[in-house]
Amino acid sequence: MNGKHITKLGFENRAIGLAQQAASVREQAGLGRTEILDELRTVQAAPERFAQGGVYAELAAELLTQRAALKSSANAALRETPLPYGVWGAELIDAGATEQMDVAMRLPVSRAGALMPDAHIGYGLPIGGVLATENAVIPYGVGVDIGCSMMLSVLPMPAGGLERDEARKLLLKHTRFGAGVGFEKRERMDHPVLDEKTWQDQGILKFLHAKAAEQIGTSGSGNHFVEFGELKVEGSELGLEPGEYLAVLSHSGSRGFGAQVAGHFTRLAEARHKRLDPAARKLAWLGLDTEEGQAYWQAMNLAGRYALANHDQIHARLSRALGERPLVQVSNSHNLAWKQEVGGQELIVHRKGATPAEAGRLGLIPGSMADPSFVVRGLGNPESLSSSSHGAGRQLGRKAAERSVSKDEMQGYLRERGVTLIGGGRDEAPQAYKRIEEVLARQTDLVEVVAEFTPRVVRMDTGNQDI
């Protein structure tokens, strides 16, 4: 663990050295970088919990001292106490995520919020957090993978109409995964999003256009996936006859383009709020009445359209290879900000790992690589700002999953459920996630299930070999 990792979290001055010292002790205890960073975020969000003793006590004391100094200045900015907000499935949510949401609700620009049952700790706003602000947008309230989204294509084929080995070959041939990965130039498909004039409106967009063109139609690493499976339809919500259909489900985002946009505008926001309480440093905002705020809004929405374009191409390639046209497609973004009326006022609603769930709107809530995913219809609950969970949500960090879930346990879980996996590591094992059925049970007032998808052949990053 080096100073760069610590500084990125927003620690300053003496706190950097103290955080490094504590991190070194935790490394010696066997913890990995990701887990240590998660612990440091928790200390940063609520130092009073750690000030009485333990490895983080000295760091916590320094953070409390810094916070007191900031409160005495005119630039401290945060409210004394958080605004009230709704929480769904509180017993499923770790304390660190709640503490992060409390900090977000103390921002002077915050007006309303909600925490979904799949919530867990993240940078700035917790993953699973929904935050409404007035005339302000928070880059880390949207997240690094701007426009991260889901898409489902229902094909005019019976659920068992595609052999497992053929599905595996199609995914290997027509999908790409991983950082920096793209199709060969001769294999790339055109998409209108790459021809938008928006790319010429900002220097950073001009610079990143080539990267976006190289990576169009591909997926990142981590929990991104493309999978064939069975969609069970019982009602008429999708305009289909009841039955079981072959379907393709994908989870992907805006690739390196969106990540660089997020980093660039986060730095601009932090520069505008240098005296912001360290606990809220990653929640630095840009006013929509500023040039930087308008530039981020434009870039964010372009990244959202680009992310959906990636899905368009993934599904088009697979549908074309099968010689079929989808009967129905459903998609939604779950890392984006929207202008939305809340209590009669137009606010900016950030959903960082949350699905839009306006009344009647269809959306997708995935489980894990071997658990079902669901097509849902929003109920438009104003208490959640018309939002629902975006998935099952992690219950184990990546390093913790690698340590506690064995290869045999992961393979056994997949085998019991009849899932063939291409790529994917133990950091994404189903055991690392909350049970999707429990998460859905906590939000029956937010969405209702209209169809269930069961994965059969799944592709993720980490190579082309089955685990």
C-alpha positions as CSV (number, residue, x, y, z in Angstrom):
1,M,0.0,0.0,0.0
2,N,1.6,3.3,-1.0
3,G,0.8,7.0,-0.5
4,K,-0.9,7.2,-3.9
5,H,-3.7,4.8,-2.8
6,I,-4.1,6.7,0.4
7,T,-4.2,10.1,-1.2
8,K,-6.8,9.0,-3.7
9,L,-9.1,8.4,-0.8
10,G,-8.9,12.1,0.2
11,F,-6.6,11.8,3.2
12,E,-4.4,14.9,3.7
13,N,-1.3,16.0,5.6
14,R,-0.5,14.0,8.7
15,A,-3.4,11.7,8.1
16,I,-1.7,10.2,5.0
17,G,1.3,8.9,7.0
18,L,-1.0,7.6,9.8
19,A,-3.1,5.8,7.2
20,Q,0.0,4.2,5.7
21,Q,1.1,3.0,9.1
22,A,-2.2,1.5,9.9
23,A,-2.4,-0.1,6.4
24,S,1.0,-1.7,6.9
25,V,-0.2,-3.3,10.1
26,R,-3.3,-4.7,8.4
27,E,-1.2,-6.0,5.5
28,Q,1.0,-7.9,8.0
29,A,-2.3,-9.3,9.4
30,G,-3.0,-10.8,6.0
31,L,-5.5,-8.3,4.5
32,G,-5.4,-7.4,0.9
33,R,-5.4,-3.9,-0.6
34,T,-9.1,-3.8,-1.4
35,E,-10.1,-4.7,2.1
36,I,-7.7,-2.2,3.7
37,L,-9.0,0.6,1.4
38,D,-12.6,-0.4,2.4
39,E,-11.6,-0.1,6.1
40,L,-9.9,3.2,5.5
41,R,-13.1,4.6,3.9
42,T,-15.1,3.4,6.9
43,V,-12.7,5.2,9.3
44,Q,-12.9,8.3,7.1
45,A,-16.7,8.2,7.2
46,A,-17.0,7.7,11.0
47,P,-13.6,8.3,12.8
48,E,-15.4,8.6,16.1
49,R,-16.1,4.9,16.0
50,F,-12.3,4.1,15.9
51,A,-10.9,6.8,18.2
52,Q,-11.0,4.8,21.4
53,G,-8.5,2.2,20.5
54,G,-7.2,-0.3,17.9
55,V,-5.0,0.0,14.9
56,Y,-6.9,3.0,13.5
57,A,-7.1,5.0,16.7
58,E,-4.3,7.5,16.0
59,L,-5.6,8.1,12.4
60,A,-9.2,8.5,13.7
61,A,-8.0,11.1,16.3
62,E,-6.2,13.0,13.5
63,L,-9.3,13.0,11.3
64,L,-11.4,14.2,14.2
65,T,-8.9,17.1,14.8
66,Q,-9.0,18.0,11.1
67,R,-12.8,17.8,11.1
68,A,-13.0,20.1,14.1
69,A,-10.7,22.6,12.4
70,L,-12.9,22.6,9.3
71,K,-16.1,23.1,11.2
72,S,-14.6,26.3,12.6
73,S,-14.1,27.7,9.1
74,A,-16.7,29.1,6.8
75,N,-15.9,26.4,4.2
76,A,-16.8,23.3,6.4
77,A,-20.0,23.0,4.3
78,L,-21.6,19.9,5.8
79,R,-24.8,20.0,7.9
80,E,-24.5,19.0,11.5
81,T,-26.8,16.0,11.0
82,P,-27.9,14.1,7.9
83,L,-31.3,14.7,6.3
84,P,-33.6,11.7,6.8
85,Y,-33.7,9.1,4.1
86,G,-35.4,5.8,3.5
87,V,-33.6,2.5,3.9
88,W,-34.7,-0.8,2.4
89,G,-33.4,-4.0,3.9
90,A,-31.3,-2.4,6.6
91,E,-30.3,-5.7,8.0
92,L,-28.6,-6.6,4.7
93,I,-26.5,-3.4,4.6
94,D,-23.1,-3.1,6.2
95,A,-22.5,-0.1,8.5
96,G,-19.9,1.5,6.3
97,A,-22.4,2.0,3.5
98,T,-24.9,3.6,5.9
99,E,-22.2,5.9,7.2
100,Q,-21.3,7.0,3.7
101,M,-24.9,7.7,3.0
102,D,-25.2,9.7,6.2
103,V,-22.3,11.9,5.0
104,A,-23.9,12.4,1.6
105,M,-27.1,13.5,3.3
106,R,-25.1,16.2,5.2
107,L,-24.0,17.9,2.0
108,P,-25.4,21.4,1.6
109,V,-26.7,20.6,-1.9
110,S,-28.5,17.3,-0.8
111,R,-32.3,17.4,-0.6
112,A,-33.4,13.7,-0.5
113,G,-32.0,10.2,-0.6
114,A,-32.6,6.5,-0.3
115,L,-30.5,3.4,0.3
116,M,-31.3,0.2,-1.5
117,P,-31.1,-3.4,0.0
118,D,-28.0,-4.3,-2.2
119,A,-26.0,-1.4,-0.8
120,H,-22.4,-1.7,0.1
121,I,-19.4,0.6,0.6
122,G,-18.0,2.5,-2.4
123,Y,-16.1,5.6,-3.3
124,G,-18.0,8.7,-2.1
125,L,-21.7,7.6,-2.4
126,P,-22.2,4.0,-1.4
127,I,-23.1,1.6,-4.2
128,G,-26.8,1.2,-3.9
129,G,-27.2,4.9,-2.9
130,V,-29.7,7.3,-4.4
131,L,-29.1,11.0,-3.8
132,A,-31.1,14.0,-5.0
133,T,-29.3,17.3,-5.1
134,E,-30.3,20.9,-6.0
135,N,-28.5,22.4,-9.1
136,A,-25.5,20.2,-8.5
137,V,-24.0,17.0,-9.9
138,I,-21.5,14.8,-8.1
139,P,-19.2,12.8,-10.3
140,Y,-18.6,10.1,-7.7
141,G,-22.3,10.1,-7.0
142,V,-22.6,8.6,-10.5
143,G,-19.5,6.4,-10.2
144,V,-16.4,5.6,-12.2
145,D,-18.2,3.3,-14.7
146,I,-20.6,6.0,-16.0
147,G,-23.7,4.5,-17.6
148,C,-23.1,1.0,-16.3
149,S,-26.2,-0.8,-17.5
150,M,-28.2,-3.9,-18.3
151,M,-29.8,-5.3,-21.4
152,L,-32.0,-8.3,-22.1
153,S,-32.9,-9.7,-25.6
154,V,-35.6,-12.3,-25.8
155,L,-35.2,-14.5,-28.9
156,P,-37.8,-16.3,-30.9
157,M,-36.3,-19.7,-29.9
158,P,-37.3,-22.2,-27.2
159,A,-35.3,-22.1,-24.0
160,G,-33.5,-25.4,-24.9
161,G,-33.1,-24.5,-28.6
162,L,-29.4,-23.7,-28.3
163,E,-26.8,-26.4,-27.4
164,R,-24.6,-25.5,-24.5
165,D,-21.4,-26.0,-26.5
166,E,-22.7,-23.8,-29.3
167,A,-23.6,-21.1,-26.9
168,R,-20.1,-21.3,-25.5
169,K,-18.6,-20.9,-28.9
170,L,-20.8,-17.9,-29.8
171,L,-19.8,-16.1,-26.6
172,L,-16.1,-16.7,-27.2
173,K,-16.3,-15.5,-30.8
174,H,-18.6,-12.6,-30.5
175,T,-17.8,-11.0,-27.1
176,R,-14.7,-9.3,-25.7
177,F,-13.8,-8.6,-22.1
178,G,-11.1,-6.8,-20.1
179,A,-9.3,-3.5,-19.6
180,G,-8.2,-2.0,-22.9
181,V,-9.7,-4.8,-25.0
182,G,-11.5,-4.2,-28.3
183,F,-12.3,-6.0,-31.5
184,E,-9.9,-5.9,-34.4
185,K,-10.5,-2.9,-36.6
186,R,-11.9,-5.1,-39.4
187,E,-14.4,-6.7,-37.0
188,R,-15.8,-3.4,-35.5
189,M,-19.3,-2.4,-36.1
190,D,-20.5,1.2,-36.7
191,H,-22.9,2.9,-34.2
192,P,-24.5,6.3,-34.4
193,V,-23.1,7.3,-31.0
194,L,-19.6,7.5,-32.4
195,D,-20.8,10.0,-35.0
196,E,-22.3,12.5,-32.6
197,K,-21.0,16.0,-32.8
198,T,-20.9,16.0,-29.0
199,W,-17.4,14.4,-29.2
200,Q,-16.1,17.7,-30.7
201,D,-17.5,20.0,-27.9
202,Q,-14.8,19.3,-25.3
203,G,-11.1,18.6,-25.4
204,I,-11.4,15.5,-23.2
205,L,-14.1,14.1,-25.4
206,K,-12.1,14.7,-28.6
207,F,-9.1,13.0,-26.9
208,L,-11.1,9.9,-25.8
209,H,-13.1,9.4,-29.0
210,A,-10.5,7.0,-30.5
211,K,-10.4,4.9,-27.3
212,A,-14.2,4.7,-27.4
213,A,-14.2,3.7,-31.0
214,E,-11.6,0.9,-30.3
215,Q,-13.7,-0.5,-27.4
216,I,-17.2,-0.2,-28.8
217,G,-19.2,-3.4,-28.4
218,T,-17.0,-4.8,-25.6
219,S,-17.3,-5.3,-21.8
220,G,-15.0,-4.6,-18.9
221,S,-13.8,-6.8,-16.1
222,G,-15.1,-7.3,-12.6
223,N,-18.8,-8.2,-12.5
224,H,-19.5,-7.5,-16.2
225,F,-21.0,-10.5,-18.1
226,V,-22.8,-11.7,-21.2
227,E,-24.9,-14.9,-20.8
228,F,-27.3,-17.1,-22.5
229,G,-30.2,-18.4,-20.4
230,E,-33.9,-19.2,-20.1
231,L,-36.5,-16.5,-19.6
232,K,-39.7,-17.7,-17.9
233,V,-42.6,-15.5,-18.8
234,E,-45.9,-16.0,-17.0
235,G,-47.9,-12.7,-17.6
236,S,-48.3,-10.3,-20.5
237,E,-46.1,-7.4,-19.3
238,L,-43.5,-8.1,-22.0
239,G,-46.1,-8.5,-24.8
240,L,-45.1,-12.2,-25.1
241,E,-47.1,-15.4,-24.8
242,P,-46.4,-17.2,-21.5
243,G,-43.6,-19.7,-21.8
244,E,-39.8,-20.2,-21.6
245,Y,-37.6,-18.4,-24.2
246,L,-34.0,-18.3,-25.0
247,A,-32.6,-15.0,-24.0
248,V,-29.3,-13.0,-23.8
249,L,-28.5,-10.9,-20.7
250,S,-25.6,-8.5,-20.5
251,H,-24.0,-6.2,-17.9
252,S,-21.6,-3.7,-19.2
253,G,-20.6,0.0,-19.1
254,S,-18.8,2.8,-20.7
255,R,-15.3,1.2,-20.6
256,G,-12.1,3.3,-20.4
257,F,-13.9,6.3,-21.8
258,G,-16.3,6.7,-18.9
259,A,-13.7,6.0,-16.3
260,Q,-11.4,8.8,-17.6
261,V,-14.3,11.2,-17.7
262,A,-15.2,10.3,-14.1
263,G,-11.6,10.9,-13.0
264,H,-11.2,14.2,-14.8
265,F,-14.3,15.8,-13.5
266,T,-13.8,14.5,-10.0
267,R,-10.5,16.3,-9.9
268,L,-12.2,19.5,-11.0
269,A,-14.8,19.1,-8.3
270,E,-12.3,18.5,-5.6
271,A,-10.3,21.5,-6.7
272,R,-13.5,23.6,-6.2
273,H,-14.0,22.3,-2.7
274,K,-10.5,22.1,-1.2
275,R,-11.8,22.9,2.3
276,L,-14.6,20.3,2.2
277,D,-14.6,17.9,5.2
278,P,-12.3,14.9,4.3
279,A,-15.2,12.5,5.0
280,A,-17.0,14.1,2.0
281,R,-14.0,14.7,-0.2
282,K,-15.2,12.2,-2.8
283,L,-18.6,13.8,-2.8
284,A,-17.3,17.1,-4.2
285,W,-19.9,18.6,-6.6
286,L,-20.1,20.8,-9.6
287,G,-22.9,23.3,-9.9
288,L,-25.0,23.0,-13.0
289,D,-24.7,26.8,-13.3
290,T,-20.9,26.4,-13.8
291,E,-19.0,25.7,-17.0
292,E,-17.5,22.6,-15.5
293,G,-20.9,21.3,-14.3
294,Q,-22.4,21.7,-17.7
295,A,-19.4,20.0,-19.3
296,Y,-19.7,17.0,-16.9
297,W,-23.4,16.7,-17.6
298,Q,-22.8,16.6,-21.3
299,A,-19.9,14.1,-21.0
300,M,-21.9,11.9,-18.5
301,N,-24.9,11.6,-20.8
302,L,-22.6,10.8,-23.7
303,A,-21.0,8.0,-21.7
304,G,-24.5,6.7,-20.8
305,R,-25.4,6.6,-24.5
306,Y,-22.1,5.0,-25.3
307,A,-22.6,2.3,-22.6
308,L,-26.0,1.4,-24.1
309,A,-24.4,1.3,-27.6
310,N,-22.0,-1.4,-26.3
311,H,-25.0,-3.5,-25.3
312,D,-26.6,-2.8,-28.7
313,Q,-23.6,-4.3,-30.5
314,I,-23.2,-7.2,-28.1
315,H,-26.8,-8.3,-28.7
316,A,-26.7,-7.5,-32.4
317,R,-23.6,-9.7,-32.9
318,L,-25.2,-12.7,-31.1
319,S,-28.6,-12.3,-32.7
320,R,-27.0,-12.1,-36.1
321,A,-24.9,-15.2,-35.4
322,L,-28.1,-17.1,-34.5
323,G,-30.0,-15.7,-37.6
324,E,-32.7,-14.3,-35.3
325,R,-34.2,-10.9,-34.4
326,P,-35.1,-10.2,-30.8
327,L,-38.8,-10.3,-29.9
328,V,-38.4,-7.9,-27.0
329,Q,-35.5,-6.0,-25.5
330,V,-35.3,-4.4,-22.1
331,S,-32.5,-2.2,-20.8
332,N,-31.7,0.3,-18.1
333,S,-28.7,2.3,-16.8
334,H,-27.9,2.1,-13.1
335,N,-24.9,4.5,-12.8
336,L,-26.2,7.8,-13.9
337,A,-27.8,11.1,-12.8
338,W,-31.2,12.3,-14.0
339,K,-33.2,15.5,-13.8
340,Q,-36.3,14.5,-11.9
341,E,-39.2,16.2,-10.2
342,V,-39.1,15.5,-6.4
343,G,-41.7,17.1,-4.2
344,G,-42.6,19.6,-6.9
345,Q,-39.0,20.7,-7.5
346,E,-36.6,19.7,-10.2
347,L,-33.6,18.0,-8.6
348,I,-30.6,16.0,-9.9
349,V,-31.2,12.3,-8.8
350,H,-27.9,10.3,-8.7
351,R,-28.3,6.5,-8.9
352,K,-25.0,4.8,-8.1
353,G,-25.9,1.2,-8.5
354,A,-29.7,1.7,-8.4
355,T,-32.3,1.0,-11.0
356,P,-34.8,3.6,-12.2
357,A,-38.2,2.3,-11.0
358,E,-40.8,4.9,-12.1
359,A,-44.4,3.5,-12.3
360,G,-44.7,1.1,-15.2
361,R,-41.1,1.2,-16.2
362,L,-39.4,-2.1,-17.0
363,G,-35.9,-2.8,-15.6
364,L,-33.4,-5.5,-14.8
365,I,-32.1,-6.7,-11.5
366,P,-29.4,-9.4,-11.9
367,G,-28.3,-12.0,-9.3
368,S,-24.9,-13.6,-9.7
369,M,-23.1,-15.8,-12.3
370,A,-25.2,-18.7,-11.2
371,D,-28.3,-17.1,-9.6
372,P,-31.4,-15.9,-11.4
373,S,-32.0,-12.4,-12.7
374,F,-35.3,-10.6,-12.9
375,V,-37.3,-8.4,-15.2
376,V,-39.2,-6.0,-12.9
377,R,-41.8,-3.3,-13.3
378,G,-41.4,-0.1,-11.3
379,L,-44.0,1.0,-8.8
380,G,-42.9,4.6,-8.7
381,N,-42.5,4.8,-4.9
382,P,-41.6,8.5,-4.1
383,E,-39.9,7.5,-0.9
384,S,-37.2,5.7,-2.9
385,L,-37.1,8.5,-5.5
386,S,-38.6,5.9,-7.8
387,S,-35.6,3.6,-7.5
388,S,-34.8,0.0,-6.7
389,S,-31.7,-2.2,-6.2
390,H,-29.4,-2.8,-9.2
391,G,-28.5,-6.3,-8.3
392,A,-27.9,-8.6,-5.3
393,G,-25.0,-6.6,-3.9
394,R,-21.8,-7.8,-2.5
395,Q,-21.5,-9.3,1.0
396,L,-17.8,-10.2,0.6
397,G,-15.0,-8.0,-0.8
398,R,-13.0,-9.4,-3.7
399,K,-10.0,-10.4,-1.6
400,A,-12.3,-11.8,1.1
401,A,-14.1,-13.9,-1.5
402,E,-10.9,-15.2,-3.0
403,R,-9.7,-16.3,0.5
404,S,-13.0,-17.8,1.8
405,V,-14.5,-19.4,-1.3
406,S,-12.5,-22.3,-2.6
407,K,-12.3,-23.4,-6.3
408,D,-14.2,-26.5,-5.4
409,E,-17.0,-24.7,-3.6
410,M,-17.4,-22.3,-6.5
411,Q,-17.4,-25.1,-9.1
412,G,-19.9,-27.1,-7.0
413,Y,-22.3,-24.1,-6.8
414,L,-22.1,-23.7,-10.6
415,R,-22.5,-27.5,-11.2
416,E,-25.6,-27.7,-8.9
417,R,-27.3,-25.0,-10.9
418,G,-26.3,-26.3,-14.3
419,V,-24.2,-23.2,-15.3
420,T,-21.2,-23.3,-17.6
421,L,-18.7,-20.5,-16.9
422,I,-16.2,-19.0,-19.3
423,G,-13.7,-16.8,-17.4
424,G,-14.8,-15.4,-14.1
425,G,-12.8,-15.7,-10.9
426,R,-13.5,-16.5,-7.3
427,D,-13.7,-12.8,-6.5
428,E,-17.0,-12.9,-8.4
429,A,-18.2,-16.2,-6.9
430,P,-21.9,-16.4,-6.2
431,Q,-21.0,-16.8,-2.5
432,A,-19.6,-13.2,-2.6
433,Y,-23.1,-11.9,-3.2
434,K,-26.2,-11.5,-1.1
435,R,-29.1,-13.8,-2.0
436,I,-31.0,-12.1,-4.8
437,E,-34.3,-13.5,-3.5
438,E,-33.7,-11.9,-0.1
439,V,-32.9,-8.5,-1.7
440,L,-36.0,-8.6,-3.8
441,A,-38.1,-9.5,-0.8
442,R,-37.1,-6.2,0.9
443,Q,-38.4,-4.0,-2.0
444,T,-41.8,-5.3,-2.9
445,D,-43.1,-1.8,-2.5
446,L,-40.6,-0.6,-5.2
447,V,-40.9,-3.1,-8.0
448,E,-42.8,-6.2,-9.0
449,V,-41.3,-9.2,-10.8
450,V,-42.6,-9.8,-14.3
451,A,-40.2,-12.5,-15.6
452,E,-37.3,-14.6,-14.3
453,F,-34.0,-15.3,-16.2
454,T,-32.0,-18.4,-15.4
455,P,-28.3,-18.3,-16.6
456,R,-26.9,-21.3,-18.5
457,V,-23.7,-20.3,-20.2
458,V,-21.9,-17.2,-18.8
459,R,-18.9,-15.3,-20.0
460,M,-16.9,-12.9,-17.9
461,D,-13.4,-11.5,-17.8
462,T,-10.1,-13.4,-16.9
463,G,-9.6,-15.3,-20.0
464,N,-11.2,-17.9,-22.2
465,Q,-10.9,-21.0,-20.1
466,D,-13.6,-22.5,-17.9
467,I,-12.8,-22.4,-14.2
